[in-house]
Amino acid sequence: MSSFDFLDGLDAVPPTPILIAPHPVLRQVARPVRPEDMDALRAALPGMFSAMYAAPGIGLAAPQVGIGLRFALVDISEEDQRNPIVLINPEIVSESEEMAVREEGCLSLPNQYADVIRPHAVRVRYRTVDGAEEERDVDELLATCIQHEMDHLDGILFVDHLSTLKRNMIMRRLAKEQKARR
């Protein structure tokens, strides 16, 4: 039995609401997942995957749905080739000296995008939903996605990697768009 059997019936799972910046929870540092948190974590996954795929997005961290725990999900694959990864208590073990510029967006900052500079490749260590410890080397889009989601676990948004001017422009534009939607 796979840890992600619920993905087959995901269309029937209501998406968990995603918090929009400047929601204060997005600035809080998430605490490590403990063994006693695993049932709640597993219960949260279907709604989180549903929200991420419906958005559509390629990553979602627990704080983005109001859960103050250190876990995130990512899936950079095409819809018909889903390859979900849940990273519990992830940590960057090493990173490349080579940097990469990639346009980033965020489900908590809808319709806002900017170029962000991050390490091109990282080695990440994390626990799986099954409790196994994994360590893997990732690069390109997956490395960017994992670093972006790990930032959320520390209360950091992608706009924090930008100049104050660019960050303020994006946050004003976001506030204006959100106000217009109300």
C-alpha positions, 0 to 999 in steps of 0.5 A: 500500500502506497503512502499516496493511495489517496491521489487516485481520488483526489478530485473528490477531496476539497482543497485546503484553503491557502493563506495569502500574504501578508497573513501573519502565519506565513511569517512564523517559523514552523516547529519540527514534526514529532512522531505524535504529529504524524496522524495529523500530518497524514490527514492534512495531505489529501487536502494539501495535494488537492489545493496544490494541484488545483491551483495549479502549483508545484509545491506547498508548505504546511504554513501556507495552509495554517499548519505550523509544522516543518513539512512540505510537498512538491511535485514538478511532474506533468499532471499525467505523470505525478511524482509527489514528494513529501519532505518532513523536517527537511534540511539542506545538507550542501549546496552548489557554488553555482547559482541559478536565476529562475522565475518564481511564483507562490500560491500565497502570492497569487499572480506575482512572479520575479526572478530569484537567485538560488543555488543551482543544486542542493543535497536535501535530507528529510523524512518520508511519510513512512518514517524513512530518512532520505537524502538526495541530490536535486538540481534545476527546477526541483532544487528551486522548488524545494528551497522555496518550500523550505523558506516557507518553513522559516517564515520566508517568502520568495519576495524576501530574496528581492530588493526592497523596491521590487518586494514592495512593488509586488506586495502593493500589486498583490494587495490591490488585486486581492482588494479588487477580488473582494 
